[in-house]
Amino acid sequence: MGGSQANVLETVRRIRVLPVIVLDNAVHAIPLADALAAGGMPIAEVTFRTAAAAEAIRHISSNRPDVLVGAGTVLTTEQAKQALDAGAQFMVSPGLNPRVVDYCQSRDVPIFPGVCTPTEIEQARSLGLRVVKFFPAEVMGGARFIEAVSAVYRDMHFIPTGGIRREMIGRYLANEQVLACGGSWMAPSGWLADGAFDRVRDETAATIAELPPLRS
């Protein structure tokens, strides 16, 4: 089942970082969720880049209800259905696919599709969306791009993702239209493969410690 739009958006806004997770083995899902939560980040975007994604989402949604889990790299309505059936509470896609957006909206599931041009932002707005992923962020102009487009699209909020590192997040979050930063630096796939969940916990905590004060 999906999460309510308001609850998902409030959680993302409060945490301000969205861990992008690539899991090759679903058995790592619970220790990963525990490590993120212990570091102060009870949220995960589990990407559909591996065959383990749906099972990993199911493990987290069933066993760690305090962790907000969503599906990433959702390219088709079939993947969106798999994710929703597994318990995903939100969806993220690298691009703007109207069919995927329509499927999620028809089921009241928050979806953050990827955009990287003003034209795509306008397409997202025409679909009723006001929160989008900006991808690939660093390649497409980074924080400067968002500064430029946010001056025009005042009602839009962005989740920049792609090439972002911990030391960059302050620059992005200085823009009030940036809802959160997405990235994999808290839990790179090598750490997960090695079972280094203590490193995930410590990097997550270090990221939280560097966040600017939350706006009221």
ABEGO torsion letter per residue (X at the ends): XBBBAAAAAAAAAAAGBBBBBBBABAAAAAAAAAAAAAAGBBBBBBBAABAAAAAAAAAAAAABAABBBBBBGBABAAAAAAAAAAGBABBBBABBBAAAAAAAAAAGBBBBBBBABAAAAAAAAAAGBABBBBOBAAAAGEAAAAAAAAAABAABBBBBBEGBBAAAAAAAAABAABABBBEAAABBAAAAAAGBAAAAAAAAAAAAAABBBBBX
